[in-house]
Amino acid sequence: MIATDFHTDDTSCQKSPGGPYSQQANELHGASETKKETTRNTDEDDSSGKNVRGSYHKSAITNDGDFKIRAQLHEADDLLKEGFYIEARYMFDSILRKHPQSPLATVGLAAAFNKLAHKEKSPVLLDKSIEMFKQLLTVPDVPDELMITAGSKLAELQAFRGRTVEALKSLSTLADKYPENVKILRRL
């Protein structure tokens, strides 16, 4: 699964009436303020002259636009990893409203729908996940590693839903774009 980190200033998705999430959301929101402040001070280069972008642990799947909003992406990803799928979904959606060309937000929303689909055993949510993964194919400036991973996941979900022809088309699209990728070619 691809997970991404997101944060939003829209606190409506962070406040649930009561329950364990409302306390955790407030803690995460407070922690994100520190993250955002740190991020602002170290966007491209730190004081020692080292390139932060190059040493970023998710640089292979992060384009320049997503790098600028990485604190938001990390927070949403943390919610997803911790099992707060609905809250993560709303955060990814909020990021996409502000940054509609964000590959990581698109994949994050697809992953949130996928997790919710499995939890609720909902084919409707699984179809939403598939649609979000498909949408990634139209987003510009998607890093190759992210496109390959997300495109493979798309084909896997399409096959799971019995849409073998669609799955083969997705894999063919990937194979055309990345003819040197043996894993994709083997799946065809």
N, C-alpha and C positions, 0 to 999 in steps of 0.2 A: 504494500500500500504506500501511496505517496502522501506524505503529510507535510503541511506547511504551517507557518506561524503567522498569525494575523492579530492585529489589535485595532480597535475602533474607538472613536470618540463618541459614537452612538451608544449610550449606556442602556438603552431600552432592552437590548438583548442580554445585558449583563445582570439585570435585576429580575430575579424570579421571586414570586411571593413566598417567602419563607424557604425552608429546606436547606440542605447543605450547600447548594450551589450559590445562593445569595451571599453567604459569608465568603465562600471561595472566590466569587467574582469580585467582591470588594478587595480581597487580598491581591488577586491577580491584577486588578485595575491599579492598585497602589504600586505594585511591582512594575507594571508597565510604564508608569510615569518615570521611574528610575531608568528603565531600559531606554525609553525614548530620549531622555536627557543625555544619556551616555551615547546613544546612537548619533544624536545631533553633533556631538563634539568630535566624533571619530568617523564621519561618513566615508571619506575616501582615503585619507592619509592620517596616521597618528603623528604625534609630536616627534617621534624618532625617525620619521620619513618612510616607514614601512607602509606598503600598500595594503590597507585593510580589505579591500575588495578581493584581492588575490588570495588572502589567507582565510577568507570566510569559509566556514565548513560546508556550506551548501552552494558554493559558487558554481558548481557544475550544472545545477538546475535553476540558477537564479540569473535573470537578465538584469540590465541596469535599472529598469523601472522598479522591479521587485526588490532590488537591493536597497533602494531608497525607502521602501516601506517594510523592511524586514522585521522591525519590531512588532508591527501589527500582524504580520504573517506568523511570526513565532508564537504570539499569544493565542491566536486562533488554533494553530497547530497543537499547542499544549492542551487546549480544551479538548480537541479531537483525541489526542493520545490518552487523556484522563477519562474518556468516556462521556464527556458532556457534548454529545453529538448535536443536539438541537441548538445549543448555545454556539457551538463552532459553526454550524450552518448559517446562523444569523450573522455572525461576525464575518465569515467569508463573503456572504451576500452583501453586507455593508461595504466591504472593501471593493467588491466588484462594481458597486454603484459609483464609487469614487474613482476607481481605476479599472474601467471595463476591459482593458487590454492586458490585465495581469494574468500571466500563465499560472503562477502558483496559486492565486486566489481561485481561478477556474478549477484547477485540479483539487484544491482543498475543498471546494464546494461539492465537487463530484465525489470525493472520498467521504465527506460527511453524509451525503445522500446514500452512498453505498453502505456505510456503517448503520445508518438508521434503517435501511431496507432489511439488512440482516437481523437487526434487533427486533424489528416489528414484523418481520416476515412479509414485507410489502412489495409486490411486484411493481406497483406504481412508483414507489420511491427508487426502486432499482432502475426503472426506466428513466427517471430524472437523472440518476447518476450517469447512465449511458449517454443521455443528451448532453450533459455537461462535459463528459470526456470527448464527445463528438465536437462540441463547440471549440475545444482546444485546438482542433485541426484548422480552425479559421483565424486563430489569434496570431498576430505577427510576432516575430522575434522570440520564439519559444526555443530555449536551449535544447540541443540535440538529445542529451541524456533524458531530459524531462519528456520530450516528445516520444521517444522510444518507449520509455516506461509507461507513460499514460496511454499511448496508442496500443500497446500490448494489453494493458488492463481493459481498455475498451473492447478489444477483440475477445478477450476472455469472458467479459460480462455478456457480450452479444451471443457468444456460443452457449453460455449458461442459460440464456433465455430462449435458446433454440433458434436463434437467428444466424445460422451457419453461413449463409451467403453474405450477410452484412459483415460478419466476423472476417471472412476471407477478403472482402473488399478493404476492410480496415488494415489487415495485414499486408495486402498488396500495395496499398498507399504507402505504408511504412517501408516496404521492401523497395519500392521505386525511389523513395527519398533517401534510403540508407542501404544501398545494394551490397555494401561490404559487411553488414551486420548478419552474422551467421545465425544467431538465435532467431531472428525474424524469419529468415529463409527456411530454417528447419520447421517452424510452426506452420508454414504454408504447405 
